[in-house]
Amino acid sequence: MHRVMNTDLYRYRIHLLLTSTLFLLSTVVCRADVTVDQLTGEDKEMFDKFRHLLQYGEPDEFFSFANDYERVLHDKGYMMLYYKLLNNEGFFALRHNMVFRAMQAGERLNEELHNDGASQYYYLATGLMGDIYNSVYSRNKAEQFFMQALEEVEDTDPKFSMRTYQSLAEMLSMKDAGKALQWMEKSMALAKETDNIEYLSLSLAMTAYIYFLEDNAKAFRDYYDQYVELRSQKKHGFSHRYDNILEIAQLSFDRQYGLALNKLQHGGTLYVDSSLVAIRIFTMQRDIDKVVEAVKRRHLEMDSIYSLAQIGNFDQLATERALIMTREESLANKKLAKKLTYWLIGLTSVYIFVYLMGRRRLLRKIWARNRQLKVALEKAEGSDRMKSAFIRSMSHEIRTPLNAVSGFSQVLCNPNFELDDEEKHDMEMRISKNVNQITNIINEMLELSKSESETSIDEGEKQQVYCNDLGRKALEDIRGKQHSGVEFRFTSEVDDAFTVHTNANRLMVALRHLLDNAAKFTDTGYVELSIAKQVDRILFYVTDTGVGIKEEDRERIFETFSKIDDFKEGLGLGLPICRRLITSLGGEVQLDSTYSQGCRFIISLPME
């Protein structure tokens, strides 16, 4: 999931910058030159090539063509397109993690606009600076530039305003959700006013996403329903960008966490930070371990992003100064700013290094302490649950056979009862059966205690085990316990000389428990033990044609003292013991949910 989350975050940033770029290209700004729609002939061909390279070109190819194209635009007096080209150079550089080059593009654009007195386009440079700071997670600076850009654009460019509202909302969604929602209300109001379906759909989706992060199910469903209603109208311009994340949020609020996590990993691009989505799902699921792991992964991702961004962080100071200084002041202070920048880079690098190292050490201590507290809490709660379940189960499972033994013994020993040999033999068999039942219960309790205390096994306790011989012996040990109409089967894809390095006794006990369960719940058909090999693992399949397990019971069958049928013998320890034994061998035990003719359990062990 870690690689998927990184990829989603990177794709999301690319898509956001590309969307911004294409929007700025398509915006018509009034000046005494042509717009995009008015281009023809060679001008149209050059523009189409520029747009293609902007989306799909490599940096060297793009910047080479952009340098030539900007001279053409400037010479022809197409100033609006010329300023947009400079702006898009900055976005292209950001998309390829070239922060310093993006800053240079912003500085040049700002200088050109001020030299030409084109104040109506100042918001292009200011908005670019906001996106640059946002891309390196300097959120306070980004917010300042976005606010300045909104003042500069006023009401001349509604699309730019709506995009900026949404950038502010997304940037503040974790820091100040209330403020983020206010920006989304502005975006929705402007989208309705201008009848812009694209930005209305994006605003509804982003608002629903923010409520998902806030764990507000009612508000989420309200905006999600509006989003679905708008989507059902199939109006031109509707954006499906956030379909995946909203479906994941819907599944999470419906407590279908497994489906939500599966869609998070395999459902395609989200266009939001998938690490935050994973953390929210695990939090709703109340899985503390996974929350901690997700936070750790996101922390490492942010460390990586910050490391890449530090190269250009203090070059941004020089560019920011250029935005508020005249050209003459910039030239006079150029050398001084350069020296200060180098000093600031060095000092800040040292500060950041010391800060991050101290923070990591503190976080490690906090995580370690939290793990200890969680383990202690789980042990205490588990002990309490086990005590209650133990008393409840043992009182029934032991009392019943003891009563039977006591009753039959009194009959046998009472001289007033005259019994023939056949009746005596029958009572002896019943006494023996109930004694064996009590013995099995005690043995299961001992096995449970041993499996809990021994969570792993030393290599010295392992040996080469012949898989087929062990499988046949396990099946033979259970033979006789099945109902009269049930057939025992054994199949194997490996030859009799095939071995696996493991502990034979633990594997045998685990197989017996699975086979015993299968025989107990199968009245007709067959119980089959089969062996297969997959790359670096050996698989043991225990398949039956019995009653099966309901979908709602599949999560609890491996819990201690959990029984699907309270009228069947046993304490509900077989599957928990089996799982703990196989886990101590480095393997896994799973229920095959795709099998529907009964039950199929799979033991998977690593092969050395």
Secondary structure, DSSP 4 states (H G I P E B T S, - for coil): -HHHHHHHHHHHHHHHHHHHHHHHHH----SSS--GGG--HHHHHHHHHHHHHHHH--HHHHHHHHHHHHHHHHHHT-HHHHHHHHHHHHHHHHHTT-HHHHHHHHHHHHHHHHHHT-GGGHHHHHHHHHHHHHHTT-HHHHHHHHHHHHHHHTTS-HHHHHHHHHHHHHHHTTT-HHHHHHHHHHHHHHHHHTT-HHHHHHHHHHHHHHHHHTT-HHHHHHHHHHHHHHHHTT-TT---TTHHHHHHHHHHHTT-HHHHHHHHHHS---SS-HHHHHHHHHHHHT-HHHHHHHHHHHHHHHHHHHHHHHHHHTHHHHHHHHHHS-HHHHHHTHHHHHHHHHHHHHHHHHHHHHHHHHHHHHHHHHHHHHHHHHHHHHHHHHHHHHHHHHHHHHHHHTHHHHHHHHHHHHHHH-TT----HHHHHHHHHHHHHHHHHHHHHHHHHHHHHHHHH--S--GGG-EEEEHHHHHHHHHHHHTTSS-TEEEEEEEESS-TT-EEEE-HHHHHHHHHHHHHHHHHT-SEEEEEEEEEEETTEEEEEEEE-SS---GGGTTTTTSTT--S-TTSSS-S-HHHHHHHHHHHTT-EEEE-TT--SSEEEEEEEE--
